[in-house]
Amino acid sequence: MGSVEEYVAGLDDLPVRDTRLRALLKYWLDIRDGCAVPDKRRFDPVSVPNLLPYIFLWSYDWRSGDLLFRLAGEHILNMFGREPKPGMALEDCFPGNAGEPARRHFLIVVNEKSIMHLQWKVRTDEGTALSSERLILPLSDDGDVPTHVVGATLYSTGRKESRSGTYLSEHSHARICPVP
């Protein structure tokens, strides 16, 4: 693997479309302060004000393997269908196994010490087409070992589809960038 400088330069190649997600990535890079993974205490959601409704933060308990809810913006909270309490396990925040894709993605970011960028399309039961983009970044307690994931998920509504009663989620892009 190359130098940290090469790594940071390579992040410009991530196909992050939304300027708000690009701002989050830039902020994450700025607060690294020479560390591989930024310290969670340096992360202030107010520093990315355009993302406040879409941001999420989960902690990871290395002993139990649990992902624990810490905070989420209003848009993310509305998607839960209920308001999770800080410290709730991810599985208890979503109905059924609806949180399983997020769990898989968060665990990749933590276990592989990486950044993940996703783009996908969803069609709701009502037939509305949505384009989605998510950026997931690790945070740490020591500047190295990830103990938290922070990110944002953005949805943009497309045209009304004629087929209702279906729910289709298809990843058209998933990119994982290991942190050196």
C-alpha positions in Angstrom: 0.0 0.0 0.0 1.3 3.5 -0.8 1.8 6.5 1.4 -1.0 8.3 3.3 -0.6 11.2 0.7 -1.2 8.7 -2.1 -4.2 7.3 -0.3 -5.7 10.8 0.3 -5.1 11.7 -3.4 -6.8 8.4 -4.4 -10.0 9.4 -2.5 -10.6 12.0 -5.1 -11.4 9.1 -7.4 -14.4 8.0 -5.3 -17.5 8.7 -7.4 -19.2 10.6 -4.6 -21.8 12.6 -6.6 -23.5 14.7 -3.9 -21.5 17.8 -2.8 -22.8 17.3 0.8 -21.2 13.9 1.0 -18.0 15.3 -0.6 -18.0 17.9 2.2 -18.3 15.1 4.8 -15.4 13.2 3.3 -13.3 16.4 3.2 -14.2 17.2 6.9 -13.3 13.6 7.9 -9.9 14.0 6.2 -9.3 17.4 7.8 -9.9 16.1 11.4 -7.6 13.1 11.0 -4.8 15.2 12.4 -2.1 12.8 11.3 -4.0 9.7 12.5 -5.2 6.9 10.3 -8.7 7.1 11.6 -10.0 10.4 13.2 -10.7 10.5 16.9 -14.4 10.5 17.5 -14.1 13.4 19.9 -12.9 15.6 17.0 -16.1 14.8 15.0 -18.8 17.5 15.3 -21.9 17.0 13.2 -22.5 20.7 13.2 -19.4 21.1 11.0 -21.4 19.6 8.1 -24.6 21.5 8.6 -26.2 20.6 5.2 -26.0 16.9 6.3 -27.5 17.2 9.8 -30.9 15.6 8.8 -29.1 12.7 7.0 -26.2 11.9 9.3 -25.9 8.8 11.5 -23.4 7.7 14.2 -23.1 4.1 15.6 -20.5 2.8 18.1 -19.1 -0.7 17.8 -18.5 -2.9 20.9 -15.6 -5.1 20.0 -16.4 -7.5 22.9 -20.0 -8.2 22.0 -19.9 -7.4 18.3 -22.9 -5.1 18.8 -23.4 -1.9 16.8 -25.1 0.6 19.1 -27.1 3.6 18.1 -25.6 7.0 19.1 -27.3 9.7 17.0 -29.1 10.3 13.7 -30.6 13.2 11.9 -34.3 13.8 11.4 -34.5 12.2 8.0 -32.7 9.1 9.1 -34.9 8.9 12.3 -38.1 9.0 10.1 -36.8 6.0 8.2 -36.6 3.9 11.3 -40.3 4.2 11.9 -39.6 4.7 15.6 -37.1 6.7 17.6 -34.2 4.6 18.8 -32.6 5.5 22.1 -28.8 5.9 22.4 -27.2 2.6 23.2 -29.9 0.5 21.4 -28.5 -2.4 19.4 -28.9 -2.0 15.6 -31.1 -5.1 15.5 -33.6 -3.4 17.9 -33.8 -0.2 15.8 -35.2 -1.7 12.6 -38.2 -3.9 12.1 -37.4 -7.6 11.2 -34.1 -7.9 9.4 -34.3 -4.5 7.6 -31.1 -3.3 9.3 -29.0 -6.3 8.1 -27.6 -4.5 5.0 -26.5 -1.5 7.2 -25.0 -3.9 9.7 -22.9 -5.7 7.0 -21.7 -2.4 5.6 -20.8 -0.9 9.1 -18.9 -4.1 10.0 -16.8 -3.9 6.8 -15.9 -0.3 7.7 -15.0 -1.2 11.3 -13.3 -4.6 10.7 -11.5 -3.7 7.5 -10.7 -0.1 8.7 -12.1 1.4 5.5 -14.3 4.0 3.9 -17.4 2.7 2.0 -19.3 4.6 -0.7 -22.5 3.1 -2.0 -25.0 4.1 -4.7 -28.2 2.2 -5.4 -31.7 2.4 -6.7 -34.9 1.6 -4.8 -38.5 1.3 -5.9 -41.0 1.6 -3.1 -44.3 -0.3 -2.7 -46.0 2.8 -4.2 -43.8 2.6 -7.2 -41.7 5.7 -6.5 -38.1 5.3 -7.8 -35.4 6.6 -5.5 -31.7 7.0 -6.2 -29.6 6.6 -3.0 -26.1 7.5 -2.1 -24.3 6.7 1.2 -20.9 7.4 2.6 -19.7 5.5 5.7 -16.5 6.5 7.5 -14.7 5.1 10.6 -14.0 7.0 13.7 -11.8 5.8 16.6 -11.0 6.4 20.3 -7.2 6.1 19.7 -6.6 7.4 16.2 -6.2 3.9 14.8 -8.7 1.2 15.7 -12.2 2.0 14.5 -14.8 2.1 17.3 -17.6 4.1 15.5 -19.0 4.6 12.1 -20.3 7.9 10.9 -22.0 8.7 7.6 -24.9 10.0 5.7 -27.5 8.5 3.4 -29.2 10.7 0.8 -32.3 9.8 -1.3 -33.6 11.6 -4.3 -37.0 10.9 -5.6 -37.4 9.9 -9.2 -40.4 9.5 -11.5 -43.4 7.5 -10.5 -43.2 3.9 -11.8 -46.2 2.2 -13.2 -45.5 -1.1 -11.2 -46.6 -0.8 -7.6 -46.4 -3.4 -4.9 -42.7 -4.1 -5.5 -39.7 -3.2 -3.5 -36.4 -3.4 -5.4 -33.1 -2.5 -4.0 -30.1 -2.9 -6.3 -26.6 -1.7 -5.6 -25.3 -0.2 -8.8 -22.0 0.8 -7.1 -20.2 -0.1 -3.9 -16.6 1.0 -3.3 -14.5 0.1 -0.3 -11.2 2.1 0.3 -9.0 0.6 3.1 -7.5 3.2 5.4 -3.6 2.9 5.6 
